[in-house]
Amino acid sequence: MARKKRKSADARKRKKSRVPSKKSKRNVKARKKTKRSRSVGEKLKSAYQTVVDTIKDTDKLRNKLEPPATSETE
């Protein structure tokens, strides 16, 4: 099996005709945003909201499949 030939340094360089990106124009390092870890309260709030949304969606689906007051047991 033949091995791939490595590209020369000239082939790897960026073409001169290409427009430089905005990041390279600035020459300023962008600050990284520090992401704070979620507190217990935020985690609980998120979990509670997920449960509420799931219940609402389940109710909508149930009503879509069988509208209220049309039960077979009556």
Steps between C-alpha positions, in 0.01 A plus 500: 500500500643836397556766762365850467756758402541789742410842369780749470509810721396716205189291441393537863529881507190714458449662164589870486188591301272395785339780701621494860238423761383755754673316783842529340440868421448594862816343638332518840446196713135441576421448865357167593169522679516321828203275545379472856398160618127461556388521857276239663204738481547551127525124444181440699320778314604352166398148602162621629434692179587192294250290696229766461562526125491121463167477682350776287622338178365161610163658574489666157586172330236312699234756408607485137465122485175490696316826568363540853152354575519235228610208714407147393414394857193722523 
